[in-house]
């Protein structure tokens, strides 16, 4: 079972790669049941996208393949009625 320190080292590893493409060195790891389910480093400069923060990208990767850790949160996202324009 990985420790918190090991997960932090993983985030630091991702952060160190950001400098290679001119981004602020920040890494984020999403963990569930001691498994990495999403991870990313900042890519704002690389993508020229102001929303490409490490945390956002890691959650997007997590969302692409797994439900949220709390089923009620997942339902809240999918059960919303479409908003009128």
C-alpha positions in Angstrom: 0.0 0.0 0.0 1.6 3.3 -1.1 2.1 5.9 1.6 1.1 9.6 1.5 4.8 10.3 1.0 5.0 8.1 -2.0 1.9 9.8 -3.6 3.6 13.2 -2.9 6.7 11.9 -4.7 4.6 10.9 -7.7 3.1 14.5 -7.7 6.6 16.0 -7.5 7.7 13.7 -10.4 4.9 15.1 -12.5 5.7 18.6 -11.4 9.3 18.3 -12.5 8.3 17.5 -16.1 6.4 20.8 -16.3 9.5 22.9 -16.5 10.5 21.1 -19.7 7.7 23.0 -21.5 7.7 26.2 -19.5 4.9 25.6 -17.1 4.8 26.2 -13.3 6.0 23.0 -11.7 2.8 21.6 -10.1 1.7 18.0 -10.2 -1.6 16.4 -9.0 -2.6 12.8 -8.4 -6.1 11.5 -7.8 -6.1 8.3 -5.7 -8.9 5.9 -4.8 -8.5 2.7 -2.8 -4.7 3.1 -3.0 -4.7 3.2 -6.8 -3.8 6.1 -9.0 -6.8 6.9 -11.1 -5.8 10.3 -12.5 -2.5 12.3 -12.6 -1.2 15.3 -14.5 1.2 18.2 -14.4 0.4 21.8 -15.3 0.1 22.2 -19.1 -1.3 25.8 -19.3 1.6 27.0 -21.4 2.0 23.8 -23.4 -1.7 23.8 -24.4 -2.1 27.6 -24.3 -5.1 26.9 -22.2 -5.7 28.8 -19.0 -7.8 26.0 -17.5 -5.0 23.3 -18.0 -4.0 23.3 -14.3 -2.6 20.0 -13.0 -5.6 19.5 -10.6 -8.1 20.1 -13.4 -6.3 17.8 -15.8 -6.0 15.0 -13.2 -9.7 15.1 -12.4 -10.6 15.1 -16.1 -8.4 12.0 -16.6 -10.1 10.4 -13.6 -13.6 11.3 -14.8 -12.9 9.8 -18.2 -12.8 6.3 -16.8 -14.3 6.0 -13.3 -17.2 7.4 -11.2 -16.5 9.9 -8.4 -15.6 8.5 -5.0 -19.0 9.5 -3.7 -22.0 8.3 -5.7 -24.2 11.2 -4.6 -21.8 13.6 -6.2 -21.8 11.6 -9.5 -25.7 11.7 -9.5 -25.7 15.4 -8.8 -23.6 15.9 -12.0 -25.8 13.7 -14.2 -29.2 14.3 -12.7 -29.3 18.1 -13.3 -31.9 19.3 -15.7 -30.7 21.1 -18.8 -30.5 24.8 -18.4 -32.5 27.0 -20.7 -30.5 29.4 -22.9 
